[in-house]
Amino acid sequence: MVIRRGGRQDVRFLRDMLHHAYYWREREPGEGPGPVSLYVKGWGRPGDTAVIAVEGAFPVGAAWYRLFDRERPGYGFVDERTPELAIAVVPSRRGRGIGDALLNALVERARSDGYAALSLSVARDDEALLSFYEKHGFAHVGEDGGESVTMRREL
């Protein structure tokens, strides 16, 4: 497996990965733009950063972050200086360390870009993901009324 930097050419793959990462949010869509719109629309603006895991010639996972503003926050919004991350691995490749490698690469990238922290949102009842993020240094910093938990990691 190789992890490479992502770019505009990867937007379609990022969009596909969002359906895996935010499936729990899409089962009952609410008002306003959905996660695909929030996390990939207009990709390439300042702060947009992605890494892609590739096996053979095929992408098998992605991790990326994006800055949001208070008027149009992401699900795991903390503040306007903290990028919010999303990460997903294709279902057939899960459980092989790809998520760990992607998250580690993205954290290193955020550090080198000068960010002090990263944030994310995860379903409250997804114990495996909560444990995964806690293992990687993320701590609970908020909730959205019971459906999800906002987590933050200092860099």
C-alpha positions as CSV (number, residue, x, y, z in Angstrom):
1,M,0.0,0.0,0.0
2,V,1.2,3.5,-0.8
3,I,-0.2,6.7,0.6
4,R,-0.1,9.7,-1.7
5,R,-1.3,13.3,-1.6
6,G,-4.8,13.8,-2.9
7,G,-5.9,16.6,-5.3
8,R,-8.8,17.8,-7.4
9,Q,-8.5,14.6,-9.5
10,D,-9.6,12.7,-6.4
11,V,-12.9,14.5,-5.7
12,R,-15.0,11.7,-7.2
13,F,-13.3,9.2,-4.9
14,L,-13.6,11.5,-1.9
15,R,-17.4,11.8,-2.6
16,D,-17.7,8.0,-2.8
17,M,-15.8,7.7,0.4
18,L,-18.1,10.1,2.1
19,H,-21.0,7.8,1.5
20,H,-19.1,5.2,3.6
21,A,-18.0,7.7,6.3
22,Y,-21.3,9.4,6.7
23,Y,-23.7,6.6,5.9
24,W,-25.3,7.0,9.4
25,R,-26.1,10.7,8.6
26,E,-27.6,9.9,5.2
27,R,-30.1,7.2,6.4
28,E,-32.4,10.1,7.5
29,P,-31.3,13.2,5.7
30,G,-32.3,16.5,7.3
31,E,-32.5,20.1,6.3
32,G,-29.6,21.8,4.5
33,P,-26.7,20.5,2.4
34,G,-25.7,16.9,2.9
35,P,-22.2,15.7,3.8
36,V,-21.1,15.4,0.2
37,S,-21.8,19.1,-0.4
38,L,-20.1,20.1,2.9
39,Y,-16.9,18.1,2.5
40,V,-16.0,18.2,-1.2
41,K,-17.9,21.0,-3.0
42,G,-15.4,23.5,-4.4
43,W,-12.5,21.3,-3.4
44,G,-9.1,23.0,-3.5
45,R,-9.9,26.0,-1.4
46,P,-7.3,27.1,1.3
47,G,-7.0,24.4,4.0
48,D,-8.3,21.5,1.8
49,T,-5.9,18.6,2.3
50,A,-6.2,14.9,1.4
51,V,-4.2,11.7,1.4
52,I,-5.2,8.6,-0.6
53,A,-4.3,5.0,0.1
54,V,-3.6,3.0,-3.0
55,E,-3.2,-0.7,-3.4
56,G,-2.0,-1.9,-6.8
57,A,-3.4,0.9,-9.0
58,F,-6.6,1.4,-7.1
59,P,-7.5,3.8,-4.4
60,V,-8.8,1.9,-1.3
61,G,-9.2,4.7,1.3
62,A,-9.0,8.4,1.9
63,A,-8.5,10.9,4.7
64,W,-8.9,14.6,4.4
65,Y,-9.6,17.8,6.2
66,R,-11.3,21.0,5.5
67,L,-11.7,24.3,7.3
68,F,-15.3,25.5,8.0
69,D,-16.7,28.8,9.2
70,R,-19.2,29.4,12.0
71,E,-22.0,30.2,9.6
72,R,-21.5,27.0,7.6
73,P,-20.0,24.5,10.0
74,G,-19.3,20.8,9.4
75,Y,-20.7,18.1,11.7
76,G,-17.6,18.1,13.9
77,F,-17.0,21.9,13.9
78,V,-14.9,23.2,16.8
79,D,-13.7,26.6,15.6
80,E,-12.6,28.3,12.4
81,R,-8.9,27.4,13.0
82,T,-9.4,23.7,13.5
83,P,-9.7,21.6,10.3
84,E,-12.4,18.9,10.4
85,L,-11.4,15.5,9.1
86,A,-13.2,12.7,7.3
87,I,-11.8,9.3,6.7
88,A,-13.1,6.1,5.1
89,V,-11.8,2.8,3.7
90,V,-13.6,0.8,1.1
91,P,-15.5,-2.0,2.9
92,S,-13.6,-4.9,1.4
93,R,-10.2,-3.5,2.7
94,R,-11.2,-2.6,6.3
95,G,-9.4,-4.2,9.2
96,R,-6.0,-4.2,7.5
97,G,-4.4,-1.0,9.1
98,I,-5.3,1.3,6.2
99,G,-7.3,3.6,8.4
100,D,-4.5,3.9,10.9
101,A,-2.0,4.7,8.1
102,L,-4.3,7.3,6.6
103,L,-5.0,9.0,9.9
104,N,-1.3,9.0,10.9
105,A,-0.4,10.5,7.5
106,L,-3.1,13.2,7.8
107,V,-2.0,14.1,11.3
108,E,1.5,14.6,10.1
109,R,0.3,16.7,7.2
110,A,-1.7,18.9,9.6
111,R,1.3,19.4,11.9
112,S,3.5,20.4,8.9
113,D,0.7,22.8,7.7
114,G,0.9,24.5,11.2
115,Y,-2.5,23.4,12.6
116,A,-2.8,23.1,16.4
117,A,-5.6,20.5,16.3
118,L,-8.0,18.4,14.2
119,S,-11.7,17.7,14.9
120,L,-14.2,15.2,13.7
121,S,-17.8,13.9,14.2
122,V,-18.6,10.2,14.9
123,A,-21.9,8.4,15.6
124,R,-22.4,8.1,19.3
125,D,-23.3,4.4,19.1
126,D,-20.3,3.4,16.9
127,E,-18.2,2.1,19.7
128,A,-15.5,0.7,17.3
129,L,-14.9,4.1,15.7
130,L,-15.0,5.9,19.0
131,S,-12.4,3.6,20.3
132,F,-10.3,4.0,17.1
133,Y,-10.3,7.8,17.4
134,E,-9.6,7.7,21.2
135,K,-6.6,5.3,20.5
136,H,-5.3,8.0,18.1
137,G,-5.6,10.8,20.8
138,F,-9.0,12.3,20.1
139,A,-11.1,13.3,23.0
140,H,-14.8,14.1,23.3
141,V,-15.5,17.9,23.3
142,G,-19.2,18.0,22.4
143,E,-22.4,16.3,21.3
144,D,-25.2,17.2,18.9
145,G,-28.2,16.2,21.0
146,G,-27.5,12.5,21.2
147,E,-26.8,11.3,17.6
148,S,-23.1,12.1,17.3
149,V,-20.0,13.1,19.3
150,T,-17.5,15.8,18.3
151,M,-13.9,14.9,19.0
152,R,-10.7,16.9,18.9
153,R,-7.0,16.0,18.9
154,E,-4.3,18.4,19.9
155,L,-1.3,18.2,17.6
